[in-house]
Amino acid sequence: MSDRIIRFGGSNIGNSNSAINLDNFLSREKGRKIIVVSAIPEILLWIEKRVELVFKEHIVAANLNQKLTSFFEDRVDGKPTTEYFRLVEQLLSLLQGIALIGDYSKALKDQVLSFSEKLSVEILIAEWKVKNKSVESLWPEQIGLRANSEYGNATLLDVNTNFLNSLSEGVYILPGSYGISEKGKTVRSGITAADYTAAFLTSSMGVEKLELWGLDNFFQKADPQIVSNPPVIERLTYSEASELAYFEHYSFHPRTVEPLELKHIPIQVLNTSDDKGKIDTTINTETYIDDKIVKSVACTDDISFLKLDGPGVGLKPGILAKITTQLNDAGINIKSVITSQISINIILEKNTGDKALKIVEKLGFNTVKDIHLIKDVSLIGIIGHGMQQNYGVSAKIFSAVAQHKINVLLSGSGASDLVSYLVVNSNDKEKSVRVIYQAFFGSY
């Protein structure tokens, strides 16, 4: 019996063509098919905003109930199921409890947000049952999907493979964002964590490949909002895919490759436009160097960078270690660090920059003469294996931006064979992407 693990994006739920195509695709083979589901984006966004408002507005249960009911009825021909209403009641009770006690811990946040996937699972099950399809739900609690207690960014640790292997042939739908800690708490692995959960199950069950039923944002050679109709990237290594995942115009969890890499299990991104299972992108360990070297020109506005200048920062030991320790203790993620003998540049998420500045200013380094935060900047990533083995790649990048009078505030390359970074002013982001794309691919 051949098992399949398929990640099904929440944006496809309620899309009858995508759901029918997947059902037809799965019906061609026997075996267990586990569909790992991410949240319907509108439900996730609504729950996130609802919690933000819970301390400011009185909760009117009837209004919230009506809104959650509409999510179901907009996608399924029929009234919400008993199980859906049970989940709605649980969610409303949690929101009322949070409003009452005035507390919203990380643990509670993960528990509340997990309902976005739970409700999405029930909507998909109902959608398929309306079409007379036999399908069952699976829950992380049921399959013993254990995770550590790092709320919001949990690492999956174990799953009850004996239970999974005892399942009979059929289709099973699992919410893909969370596991259960040793203390029985709900812990989420992130917003797009269904990819990661599906990869973990693929590895644990020894399935030959992970299949992603489409992506909200495909692996293309540039952001299609900036470059018109950029081609889909047909082949990526695990490292290239993980690098691209940090740019928001790619909807792929950066940790998806972790459970698969040592076992050389490939990832296939399938096209949802029909039921043929056409492969848009294959991700595996095979290092394929494109004839252009560069596979994608990626970008993000979600950065700021903290700049520490002084004639002795390169000589004084322990400065960077002390900074990174303090930022880690404060829960601030460091995206990258670029240093010289007189400057340390720490690239951060945009919304953590001010907090990081306050922390570092209190550390009192004698050798640091100036500390300041630079905002309104964008990160450009030029990604593709072979940059260090091929002449002229960096020259082509810098020539392109120089010819168009784009000021590069910060640059870094050499830490990896597959990426070069540029930091530019945000108002130069789109121009930077276009001219670098043109330098390697000829048009935009």
VOTI-13139 format. One record per residue: x, y, z of N, C-alpha, C, O in turn. Coordinates in steps of 0.02 Angstrom, whole numbers, plus 50000, padded with zeros to 5 digits. Example, Ala and Ser with C-alpha at 12.3 -4.5 7.8 and 13.67 -1.06 7.14 Angstrom:
506604971650390506154977550390506604983550390507124983450423/506424988850354506844994750357506455000250394506705005750402/
This chain:
500434994050000500005000050000500445006250000500895006950041/500315010849953500725016849945500395022749981499825024449968/500775025750028500535031550065500705037950028501205038249991/500295043050038500435049650010500315054850065499835054350103/500755059850067500665065650110500625071650064501075073050025/500075075250069499975081150026499785087050069499325086750110/500145092550059499945098750093499455102450048499575103749989/498875104250078498335107650042498255114550072498055115150130/498395119750033498365126550059497665128850074497195127350037/497585132550129496925134850150496575139250099495965139550098/496955142750057496645146950006496275142849953495875145549916/496415136249950496065131849903495395129449930494985126949892/495295130049995494665127650025494095132250003494135138350011/493565129249977493025133149947493125134249873492675136449839/493725132649848493865132849776493695125949748494105121449750/493095125249721492855118549702493305115349649493395109249650/493575119349603493995116449551494625113249581494805107649564/494945116849626495555114249657495405108049698495775103149695/494865108249737494685102449779494495096449737494695090749752/494115097549683493915092049639494525089149603494595083049597/494965093549581495565091249547495995086949593496275081849573/496045089049657496435085149704496105078349716496455073249718/495455078249724495095071949735495195067149677495325061249687/495145069749615495255065549556495975063049553496095057249535/496435067449571497145065649572497275059949621497645055249606/496965060449681497075055349732496735048749717496965043449737/496175049049680495775043049669496115038049623495875032449616/496655040049590496975035549542497395030149576497565025149545/497555031149640497965026249675497645024349742497295028249773/497775018149762497535015849827498035017849880498595019949866/497825017049943498275018449999498005023750045497445026350035/498405025450094498225030850141498435037550111499005038250087/497995042350113498165049150090498025053950147497455054950166/498555056950173498475061750228498555068750199499085070450172/498025072650205498015079450179498135084250238497715084850283/498705087550237498885092150290498675099250269498905101750218/498235102250308497895108450288498155114450325498245114350386/498285119850288498415126250320497765130050328497245128050300/497775135550365497165139250380496915142950319497305145350277/496255143550313495955148150265496195155250285496065157350342/496535158850241496835165250261496355170150294496535173450342/495735170450268495245175150297495065173350368494945177750409/495035166850384494875164850453495465166550500495355169150555/496075165050478496655166550519496695174050533496815176150590/496605178150481496645185350489496095187850536496215192150578/495495185150528494935187250571495065185650644494945189750687/495315179650658495465177750727496005182050756495955184250814/496535183350717497085187750741496815194650760496995197350812/496405197450717496145204250730495635204150788495595208850826/495265198650793494775198050846495105198250915494855201250961/495675194950920496045194850983496315201750999496335203851057/496545205350947496795212150958496245216750987496385221251026/495635215450967495075219650987494735217451052494325221051080/494915211451076494545208551131494605212651195494165212351238/495155216451203495235220551262494915227451255494845231151304/494725229151193494455235851180493695235851172493375240851184/493425230251152492715229951137492375224451178492675219251193/491765225551195491365220451228491205214851178491005216151122/491305208651200491175202951156490425201651151490085200351201/490175202051089489485200151076489495193451041489635192950981/489365188151080489445181351055489035180050992489265176550947/488435182950989488005181750931488315184350867488275181250814/488635190250872488955193150813489555188950789489645187850730/489955186650838490535182550820490305175950792490585173450743/489795173050822489515166750797489275167450725489385163050683/488945173050712488685174250644489255174750594489205172150538/489795178150613490365178950567490695172250553490855170650496/490805168250605491115161650596490665157050555490905152850517/490015157750564489545153750525489595155650451489535151350407/489695162050437489735164350368490345161550332490325160350272/490895160550370491485157550339491315150650311491545148750257/490915146950347490715140250326490235140650266490335137550215/489705144650274489175144850223489405147950157489115146550105/489925152050159490195154950098490565149750056490675150749996/490755144150087491165139150053490835132350044491045128350002/490305131150082489985124550080489235125550068488915130050096/488955121250027488245121450013487865117950070487715112050065/487725121750122487375118750179487535122450243487965126850245/487185120450297487295123450362487905120450396488095114750380/488225124150442488805121450478488645114950514488085113850538/489125110650518489045104150551489065104950626489255110150653/488855099650660488875099650733489585100650758489695104350806/490075097350727490765098050747491025105150737491405107650778/490815108350683491025115250670490765119750725491125123950751/490115118950743489835123050796490185121750863490265126350903/490385115550875490735114050937491405117850940491585120550993/491765118050884492395121750882492275129250890492655132750924/491745131850860491565138950867491445140650940491685145750965/491075136450975490925137551046491565137651088491645141751132/492025133051072492655132851109493055139251097493335142051144/493075141451035493445147651019493135153651054493505157751082/492485154251053492155159951086492265159851161492355165051192/492265153851191492405153351263493115155651279493225159051329/493585153951236494275156151246494325163751242494635166951284/494005166651191494035173951183493715177451242493975182551266/493155174951267492825177851325493265177251387493275181851429/493615171551394494055170651451494645175451449494835178251500/494925176551389495485181251381495255188351399495605192051433/494665190151376494395196851391494275197651466494375203051494/494065192351499493895192551570494515193351614494535197551659/495035189351599495635189551641496135194751619496605196351656/496045197451558496495202551534497195200051520497685203851525/497255193651504497915190751493497915187251425497435183951406/498485187951390498545184651325499265182351317499675185651286/499405176551347500095173851346500235170751278499795169951236/500875168951267501065165651205500715158951199500505156851144/500635155551255500295149051254499565149851234499305145951194/499235154951261498535156151242498475158151169498005156251134/498955162151146498945164251075498975158251029498585157850981/499425153551043499475147651001498825143551003498605140950952/498535143151062497915139351068497345142651028496975139150993/497295149251033496765152750996496875152150921496405150550884/497485153550897497605153450825497545146550794497405145950735/497635141350835497565134550807496855133250782496745128850741/496375137250807495685136250784495605138250711495125136050678/496055142250684496005144050613496095137850570495745137050520/496555133350589496635127050552496085122150569495845118550524/495875121850632495355117050651494705118450613494395113950586/494505124750611493895126650575493975125350500493495123250467/494575126550474494705125450403494645118050385494385116350332/494885113650430494815106450419494085104550413493895100850368/493675107050459492965105150459492605107750397492145104550372/492805113650373492505116250312492685111950252492255110450211/493315109850248493525105650192493185098850194492965096250143/493135095850254492795089350261492065090050238491815085750201/491735095350260491035096350240490975097550165490515095050133/491445101250137491435102550065491495096050026491135095049976/491935091650048492025085350012491445080550023491255076849978/491155080650083490595076150097489965078150058489555073950041/489895084650045489345086850002489395083649934488895082249901/490005082349912490125079149847490165071449854490405067949810/489925069049912489895061749925490585058449926490665052749905/491075062149951491745059349957491845056850029491635060150077/492155051150035492285048350101492945051250127493465050550096/492905054550184493495057850212493405058350288492855058950313/493965057950324493965058350397494465063450420494955065150386/494355065950480494835070650510495345066750552495205061450579/495945069650556496455067550603496665073650643496665079250616/496825072650706497035078350748497725077050777497885071350792/498125082250784498795081250814498775077650881499215073550895/498265079050922498185075550985498085067950974498345063851012/497735066350922497555059350907498155055350883498225049450899/498595058550844499165054950815499805055750855500345053650834/499745058950914500335059850957500875064150926501465062550931/500665069550893501155074050862501455078650915501155083750933/502045076850939502355080450994502815085950968503145085250916/502835091451006503265097150988503555100051052503305098851107/504105103951045504375107251104503945113351121503445114651088/504125116851173503695122151199503895129151175503775134051211/504185129651117504375136151090503765138951052503695137950991/503335142351089502705144551061502805149051000503215153651001/502415147650948502455151550887502995149350839502975151150780/503475145350863504015142950820504245136050843504845134750848/503755131750857503905125250887504255120550839504145120750778/504675116350867505005110950829504625104450842504505102650900/504445100950789504105094550796504615089250817505175089050791/504425084950863504885080150893504715072850877505165068850866/504085071250877503895064150872503165063550850502775068150858/502995057750823502315056250805502215048750813502685044850807/501605046750828501455039650839501375036250771500825035750744/501935033850744501915030550678501525024050680501235021950630/501525020750737501135014450742500395015850731500045012150697/500155021450759499455023350748499335024950675498855022650645/499785028950646499705030950576499705024850530499315024350483/500155020150544500205014150503499615009350512499495004950471/499245010350567498655006150578498025008750542497515005350540/498075014850515497495017750480497335013650418497785011250384/496705013050404496505009450344496565014050283496675020150290/496505011150225496545014950163495995020350162495425018950179/496185026350141495685031750139496015038550140496625039150138/495595043650144495825050650145495715053450214495165053050243/496245056550242496225059350309496465066650305496935068250269/496135070950343496305078050341496535080350410496195079250460/497125083450411497465085350474497615092750475497885095350426/497455096450529497665103350534498425103750542498715100050581/498735108150504499465107650498499895112650534500495112950521/499615116650581500035121850610500305120150679500745123650704/500045114950711500225114250782500345106950802500115102250769/500725106350857500825099950890500645100750964500375105950984/500795095551003500625095551074501265094851115501675090451102/501345099351164501955099051206501905093451257501385090251263/502455092251292502465087051343501945088351398501705083751431/501785094751408501285096651458500575096851430500115099051464/500495094551369499835094351338499595100851310498995101551295/500035105851302499845112351276499885112351199500285108651169/499465116451169499495117451097500065122151081500105127651109/500515120051036501085124351016501115124550940501135119350906/501135130650913501135131450840501845132150814502295134550849/501945130050751502595130450719502645136250671503165137150639/502125140350666502155146150622501555146550577501135142050576/501525151950539500935153350498500875148350440500335145750428/501425147150405501405142450348501665135650367501975132150326/501545133650429501855127650456501575121150430501845115850444/501025121350392500755115150363501285111750319501305105650315/501695115750285502245112950244502715108950288502905103250272/502905111950344503375108850391503085102550422503415097350426/502445102950444502115097050473502065091450422502205085650439/501875093050361501825087950309502505084750295502545078750284/503035088750296503705086050286503905081350343504205076150332/503725083250405503885079050463503535072350458503835067150472/502895072350438502525066150430502805061950373502845055850378/502995065250319503295061750262503915057950282504005052050265/504345061250320504955058050343504815052550394505095047150389/504375053950441504225049050494503915042650467504045037250492/503495043350416503145037550388503525034250331503315029150304/504095037250312504495034350258504165034950190504265030650146/503765040150180503445041250115503975043850066504425047550085/503915041950003504455043149955504515050349933505045052349908/503995054549942504035061549922503505065549959502995062749981/503625071949966503135076649993502835080349934503195082849891/502165080649932501825084149878501465090249905501065089649952/501595095949876501265102149895500755103749841500935105049784/500115103649858499585104949809499545112349798499125115849825/500005114749756500035121849740500335125949796500405123549853/500515132049780500745136949829500355143349818500175144949761/500215147049871499885153549863500325158149820500065161949779/500975157649830501455161549790501975156649764502375153949802/501975155449700502415150349671503135152549672503295158449680/503575147649665504285149149658504405151949587504455148149539/504445158449583504585161749520505235165649525505495166749580/505495167649468506155170749466506165177849494506705180749503/505585180549509505525187049542504815187849566504375183749549/504695192949605504025194549629503595196749569503765201749538/503045193149553502645195049495502295201849503502035204549454/502295204549564502025211249574502515216549548502335222349539/503135214449538503655219149516503875217649444503945222249404/503975211349429504185209249362503595205649330503305201149361/503415207449270502835204549237502975197349214503435196049176/502555192749239502575185649219503265182449222503495179749172/503595182849279504245179449283504155171849280503655169349307/504605168149248504525160949242504535157449310504845159849357/504195151749313504235147449372504915144049373505175142049321/505205143349432505845139949440505705132549443505355130249488/505985128749397505815121649392506215117349441505965112049463/506815119349458507235115249502507575119549554507885124649538/507525117449617507855120849673508175115649719507935110049724/508705117649751508975113549805508605115249869508255120249873/508675110949919508385112349984508615119250010508215123150035/509265120650002509535126950028509245132949992509085137950023/509185132549926508895138049888508175139249908507965145049917/507785133949915507085134649935507025137750004506595141950016/507445135550050507425138250119507615145650119507315149650156/508095147550078508295154550074507715158850047507565164150074/507395156349995506845160149965506245160650012505855165450008/506175155850057505595155750102505595161750149505065163450177/506165164950159506185170750204505935177150171505895182350203/505785176850107505505182550072504755181450064504535176250040/504355186450083503635185350091503265183950026502695181750028/503575185249968503215183549906503315176249886503155174249830/503585172249933503585164949926503225161949987503415163350044/502715157949976502315155150031502555148050047502235143150029/503115147650081503435141250094503785141850162504165146550174/503655137050206503955137250273504705135550268504865130250240/505145139750293505865138550285506125132150317506665129750298/505745129250365505985123150398505715116850364505825111250389/505365117550309505065111750276505595106650257505475100550260/506175108950238506695104350214507025100350270507315095050258/506975102750332507355099750387507225092250395507705088350398/506605089950398506495082850409506675078550348506735072450354/506755081650290506825077850227507535077250203507705072550167/507965082050222508615082650190509065076550200509355074150152/509105074050261509555068450274509335062150238509745057850220/508685061450227508425055550192508345056650117508115052250081/508535062650094508505064250022507805063249993507725060649938/507305065350031506615064750008506425071149969506465076549997/506235070549907506085076549867505415079649884504965076449912/505355086049867504735089849873504505091549802504905093849761/503865090349789503585092249724503025097249734502555096049773/503075102849700502535107849700502095106349640502315106949583/501465104349652501015102149600500565107849577500355112049617/500415107849513499965112849485499245110949497499045105249484/498835115449523498145113949543497635115249488497045114349499/497865117449429497385119549377497015113649345496495114549314/497295107549353496935101649329497095095849375497425096849427/496885089749358496985083949402497555079549380497595073749400/498005082249339498555078149312499155077849360499575073349353/499185082449407499755082449452500395084849420500935082449436/500335089549373500935092349340501395095549392501165099249435/502035094049386502525096649434502775103349410503075103949356/502665108549450502925115149433503655115849456504075118249419/503785113749518504465114449546504645108149584504235105549622/505255105749574505525100249613506085102849657506525106449634/506055100949721506555103049770506885096749797506555092349824/507555096349791507905090449817508635092249832508815098149831/509035087149844509735088349864510195089349804510775091249812/509955088049745510385088449686510545095649670510105099749657/511195097349673511415104149659511405105449584511835103149547/510905109049563510825110649492510995118049483510655122349511/511515119349445511725126249432511415128549367511555125749313/511005133649371510665136349313511175139549266511695141949288/511015139649202511495142649155511555150149166512045153249145/511055153249199511105160349218511415161149287511525166849308/511555155749322511795155549391511235157749439511055153949484/510975163749429510445166249472509785162849455509605162249397/509425160749507508765157749497508195162549517507645161949491/508345167149562507815171749583508125178249609508645178249641/507775183749596507925190149626507345191649674506805193549652/507465190649738506945191149789507015197649828507535200949825/506485199549864506505205849901506025205749959505535201949960/506165209850008505715210750065505805217650096506355220350097/505245220350120505265226750157505305225550232505365230250271/505265219250253505215217750324505905217550357506095212550387/506265223050351506915223450385507035230550411506735235450388/507455230850459507795236950480508505234650498508615228650507/508985239250502509625236750527509935241450577509925247550572/510215238150627510535241450683511275242050668511615237150655/511525248150670512215249550650512615251950710512435256950741/513155248350725513605250150780514285251850749514605247550720/514495258150756515125260450726515625262350780515435264850833/516255261250765516795263050811517455260250787517465254750758/517995263650798518645261350772518885254750803519325251550776/518585252750860518825246750893518345240850893518485235850927/517795241250857517305235850862517565229250834517335223950853/518045229650788518325223550760518865220550803519065214850793/519115224350852519665221950894519415219650963519705215150992/518895222750986518645221151053518245214651052517725214251019/518475209451086518115203051085517465203451125517415207051175/516975199551103516365198651143515795203451129515255202551156/515905208651087515375213451075514775210051041514215210551065/514915206750986514375203550949514025198150990513415197350988/514425194351027514135188951068513665191751121513135188951134/513865197351152513435200351203512785203051173512255202251203/512845206051115512255208751081511765203251063511165203551078/512025198051030511585192651007511255189051065510685186851060/511615188351121511325185151180510745189251207510215186451223/510845195751212510325200151238509705200251193509145200051216/509825200551127509265200751080508895194051081508275193851076/509265188551086508945182051089508515181451152507955178951149/508775183751209508395183451271507755187551267507255186151300/507765192751224507175197051216506705194451162506205197551146/506875188751133506455185851081506495189351014506025189050974/507045192751001507145196450938507545192250890508105190150906/507275190950831507605186850781508095191050740507925196450716/508705188450734509215191750693509215188250625509345182250620/509075192150572509065189250505509765188050478509895182950446/510215192750490510895192150464511345197150500511105202050530/511985195950497512475200550525513025201650473513305196950447/513175207950459513705209650413514185214350450513975219550476/514825212450453515305216150494515905218450454516065215750401/516235223450481516905225550459517305227150521517055226150577/517915229550513518325231150571518065237150611518235238050669/517665241350578517425247350612516665247750618516385252750641/516325242350598515595242750599515295235750606515525230850577/514765235450646514345229350651513645231250629513345235950655/513395227650580512725228950553512285222850564512435217450538/511755223650603511315218150621510645219150587510295224050601/510475214550542509845215050505509295211650545509345205850564/508755215450557508205213250599507545213750562507505216750509/507025210750591506355211950566506165219250581506395222050630/505765222050538505605229150543505305230950611505485236050641/504825226850635504465228750695504855227550760504605229150814/505465224750755505865223750815506455228550820506835228350869/506535232850770507115237250769507155241950828507685242550859/506615245350844506625250250899506765246950966507145249551007/506475241150977506595237451039507325235351043507635235851096/507605233050988508315230950987508775236851001509265236151037/508605242650973509015248650985509055250351059509595251751085/508485250151093508465251751165508885246851205509235248751252/508855240451187509235235351223509985236451214510355236251263/510195237551152510915238151138511195244651167511765244751190/510805249951167511045256351195511205255651269511635259251295/510865251051304510975250251376511585246051392511795245651450/511885242951341512455238451355513105242251369513555239551401/513165248451346513725252651365514405250451340514865249551380/514485249551275515135247651246515575253851239515375258651206/516165253751269516625259451264516895260451194517015266051172/516995254951158517295255451092516795257251037516985258750981/516145257251054515635259051005515475266551012515245268751065/515605270250960515515277550962514815279750940514585285150960/514495275650900513835277650875513405271550865513625266550836/512785271850888512285266550877511665269750848511385274350878/511445267450791510825270150764510465264850723510755260050698/509805265950718509375261450682509185264450616508985270250612/509245260550562509085262950496508445259350473508415253250468/507935263450458507295260750437507165262450363507605265150329/506575260850341506375262350271506885259650222507095262950175/507075253350235507555250050191507245243350168506775240850198/507515240650114507295234250088507895229750076508445232150062/507775223350081508295218350069508175215050002507625212649988/508675215049960508655211649896509095205449901509685205949919/508825199649886509205193449887509275190649817508775189749782/509885189349796510015186349731510235179249745510765178049773/509815174449725509885167549748510025162749691509715163149638/510505158249701510655153049652511335150049667511825153649678/511375143449666512015140149678512515141849623512335142849565/513155142249642513685143149594513985150049592514395151549549/513775154449637514005161349635514765161949646515085166249616/515035157649688515755158049703516185154549651516785155749646/515875150149611516255146449562516225149549492516555147149446/515835154849485515755157949419515945165349422515705169049465/516365167349375516615174249374516055179049353515625177449312/516075184949381515685190449356514985191249383514635195949365/514765186749428514085187249454514005193649495513555197549483/514455194649543514415200649585514505206949543514175212049555/514965206649494515075212549451514435214349413514275220249406/514075209249390513465210549353512935213649398512565218149377/512895211349461512405214049508512555221449521512105225649516/513185222949539513355229749559513365234549499513205240449506/513535231949441513505236149381512795238249366512655243949347/512325233449374511625234949360511355240449404511035245149380/511495240049469511225245249515511595251849507511305257149514/512255251449492512645257649484512425261449422512365267549424/512305257849368512105261149306511435264749313511295269549276/511025262449360510375265649370510365270049433509835271749459/510965271749456511035276549511510665274449574510335278549607/510705268049590510415265449651510945264949704511465261849694/510825268049761511325268049815511245261749858510715260449885/511785257749862511775251749904512035253549973512605255649981/511605252950023511785254750092512215249450125512625251050168/512115243250105512465237650137512455231850089511965230850053/512985227950088512995222050045513365216450081513785217650124/513195210350061513525204550091513495198550045512965197150016/514045195150037514065189049998514665184950022515105187450057/514675178750003515235174450023515085169950082515415164850090/514595171850123514415167450180514105160950154514135155850189/513835161150095513535155350064513665155549989513745160949961/513685149749959513795149349887513175151149847513195151349786/512615152449882511995153149844511635159749852511095160549824/511915164549888511545170849897512005176849905512535176349937/511795182349876512095188849888511535193549911510985193249885/511695197849959511205202449986511395209649970511985211549971/510885213649956510965220849952510425224049995509855221849995/510605229150033510115233150069510085239950034510595243350027/509485241950014509385248249978508815252050011508445249250051/508755258449995508185262350018507545259249990507545256849934/507015259350030506395256050009506125258749943505835254949904/506225265349931505965268049868506375265849807506195267249750/506935262249819507335259449764507225251949757507545248749714/506785249049797506705241749796506495239149728506825234849699/505945241649702505675238949640506155240049581506245235649540/506455245949579506945247249526507535242449531507795239949481/507765241049593508325236549603508165229549577508565226449541/507575227149595507365220449572507345220249496507595215449466/507055225249465506985225149392507655225349356507755221649308/508105229749378508735230349341509195224349351509555222349306/509175221349412509575215249423509265209449384509635205449354/508605208949384508275203749345508455204449271508605199549238/508435210649246508605211949176509325209949161509475207249107/509775211249208510485209749197510595202249186511035200349148/510195198049219510285190849214509805187449165509985182449133/509205190249158508695186749117508485190649055508115188049014/508725196849048508645200148985508045204748977508055209148935/507525203749017506935208049010506525207849074506625203449116/506065212549080505585212449135504935215549113504455215949152/
